[in-house]
């Protein structure tokens, strides 16, 4: 993808070719029957391989519009649902 990168953090404006990235998400769940009730145990991992923008600007002169890549860092969610 081509993305404009404006000066401030870098000396002059330029058109950057961004690195490709892939995001893998995993979701698993298991329902357990306990008498009349059901217990569901689940887990989710977003951005499994932690893809992110490696050339992000830093400091007060950064280009706030020069952002691409996944919206979430690696995120782990574990949970239990109890169904009556």
Secondary structure in CASP SS format (residue, H / E / C, confidence):
PFRMAT SS
TARGET T0000
AUTHOR 0000-0000-0000
METHOD secondary structure of the structure
MODEL  1
X C 1.00
X E 1.00
X E 1.00
X E 1.00
X E 1.00
X C 1.00
X C 1.00
X C 1.00
X C 1.00
X C 1.00
X C 1.00
X C 1.00
X C 1.00
X E 1.00
X E 1.00
X E 1.00
X E 1.00
X C 1.00
X C 1.00
X C 1.00
X C 1.00
X C 1.00
X C 1.00
X C 1.00
X C 1.00
X E 1.00
X E 1.00
X E 1.00
X E 1.00
X E 1.00
X E 1.00
X E 1.00
X E 1.00
X E 1.00
X C 1.00
X C 1.00
X E 1.00
X E 1.00
X E 1.00
X E 1.00
X E 1.00
X E 1.00
X E 1.00
X E 1.00
X E 1.00
X E 1.00
X C 1.00
X C 1.00
X C 1.00
X C 1.00
X C 1.00
X C 1.00
X C 1.00
X C 1.00
X C 1.00
X C 1.00
X C 1.00
X C 1.00
X C 1.00
X C 1.00
X C 1.00
X C 1.00
X C 1.00
X C 1.00
X C 1.00
X C 1.00
X C 1.00
X C 1.00
X C 1.00
X C 1.00
X C 1.00
X C 1.00
X C 1.00
X C 1.00
X E 1.00
X E 1.00
X E 1.00
X E 1.00
X E 1.00
X E 1.00
X E 1.00
X E 1.00
X E 1.00
X C 1.00
END
